[in-house]
Amino acid sequence: MKLNIDKSEVVEANKSPFSSHHRPPFKNIDMIEIFATDIKSIKDARVVEGLFSIVFPRLEVNFDLEDRDRILRVQSPSPIDHNSIVSCIRNLGFAAKVLE
C-alpha cells in the first residue's frame, strides 16, 4: 500500500510555538554564579562591589548578607571565571567559594 502524503502538510503539522522558527534567541541570556563568602557588613560588600566594577566591569554583583552563606551573586553576559572572582575576594582579605 502506498500513501500519498504531501510534504507541506507534514511540515505544517509539526510546527509548534517552540519550533526553531519561533524560538526566542538565547544570545541575551546571562551566566549566573553563586558564591558563599565570609563578608559580614554592607561596608565590606560595597568595597567588593567597587573593586569588581573596576576589575570586572561587565559583571553585575549583589549580596545577600542575611543568608547564612552570605551570598555573592554574580551575573555576566559571558562565562564567569570562578578562580578570578575568588582570587579577587581573597586579595581583599575575605573568603569565597562557589556554591554547588
C-alpha positions in Angstrom: 0.0 0.0 0.0 1.4 3.4 -0.9 0.5 6.5 1.0 0.1 9.9 -0.7 1.4 12.4 1.8 2.1 16.0 0.8 5.3 17.1 2.5 3.9 20.6 3.2 1.1 19.0 5.3 3.7 17.2 7.4 5.8 20.4 7.9 2.7 22.4 8.9 1.6 19.6 11.3 5.0 19.6 13.0 5.1 23.4 13.6 4.7 24.4 17.2 5.4 27.6 19.2 8.7 26.0 20.2 9.9 25.1 16.7 13.2 26.6 15.6 11.4 29.3 13.6 9.6 30.5 16.7 12.2 30.2 19.4 13.4 33.3 21.1 17.1 33.9 20.6 19.3 32.8 23.5 22.1 35.2 23.0 20.9 37.6 25.7 20.8 35.0 28.5 23.4 35.8 31.2 25.5 33.4 33.2 24.8 33.4 36.9 27.1 32.1 39.6 26.5 32.0 43.4 29.4 32.2 45.9 29.4 31.7 49.7 31.5 34.3 51.4 32.6 35.4 54.8 31.6 39.1 54.1 29.6 40.3 57.1 29.0 44.0 56.6 27.4 46.2 54.0 30.5 48.3 54.1 32.7 45.4 53.1 30.2 44.3 50.4 30.4 47.8 48.9 34.2 47.6 48.8 33.9 44.3 46.8 31.3 45.8 44.5 33.6 48.8 43.9 36.6 46.7 43.1 34.5 44.4 40.8 33.2 47.4 38.9 36.8 48.3 38.0 38.3 44.8 37.6 35.2 43.1 36.1 33.2 45.9 34.5 30.8 43.6 32.7 29.8 41.7 35.9 26.7 42.6 37.9 27.1 41.6 41.6 24.9 41.7 44.6 25.0 40.3 48.1 22.6 38.6 50.4 24.3 39.1 53.8 21.3 37.8 55.7 21.7 34.3 54.2 23.8 32.0 56.4 26.3 31.6 53.5 26.5 35.4 53.0 25.8 35.0 49.3 27.5 36.8 46.5 25.6 36.6 43.2 27.5 37.3 40.0 25.8 37.8 36.7 27.7 38.1 33.4 26.9 38.1 29.7 29.8 35.7 29.2 31.2 32.7 31.1 32.4 33.5 34.6 35.9 32.8 35.7 35.4 31.4 39.2 39.1 31.5 40.1 39.4 35.2 39.3 36.4 36.0 41.4 37.6 34.0 44.4 41.2 35.4 44.0 39.9 39.0 43.9 37.9 38.4 47.1 40.9 36.8 48.8 43.1 39.7 47.9 40.7 41.9 49.9 41.1 39.6 52.9 37.8 37.7 52.6 37.0 34.1 51.7 34.7 32.9 48.9 33.7 29.6 47.3 31.4 28.5 44.5 28.1 27.1 45.9 27.4 23.8 44.2 
